[in-house]
Amino acid sequence: MRLVAVTLPLLLVACGNDDDILGYDALSKQVEGTRVGHAADHWIEMRNMAGEWERTGLIFGYADDYDECTKAITGLKKVNYAREYRCTPAN
């Protein structure tokens, strides 16, 4: 039981570490420097169990990417209502 209490926090920290996701930094840099269409692209971010915001989706190519992002979050909340989501500008 004691091992689980020590291991769980370590796993939560590892889950929130963007460096462990192959290609994460390259994708973020590409998106930051390249807008698709005229409106700013938007990340869908989800608050993880450690209270940190994680990028989980990218909305691009619409006339109003923010509006489409909020619609996507509405759909996500229907199946995962306990999660907290937000839209943030990607570029």
Buried (B, 14 or more C-beta within 10 A) or exposed (E): EEEEEEEEEEEBEEBBEEEEEEEEEEEBEEBEEEBBEEBBBBBBBBEBEEEBBBBEBBBBEBEBBBBBBBBBBEEBEEEEEEEEBBBEBBB
